[in-house]
């Protein structure tokens, strides 16, 4: 992954994965904090499934 500026906006791109215009695909990254969650760590089994379930 790398960041590339286009028209003054920085986009994250995944090197080697092409979109329909033959450019490296743009990737959206999101970070979130969930208030009151005590197991907010990727070391805790099931954490990302819990986050996915809350976002659905």
PyMOL commands that set and color helices and strands:
alter all, ss='L'
color gray80, all
select helices_A, chain A and resi 47-55
alter helices_A, ss='H'
color red, helices_A
select strands_A, chain A and resi 2-6+9-18+24-27
alter strands_A, ss='S'
color yellow, strands_A
deselect
rebuild
show_as cartoon
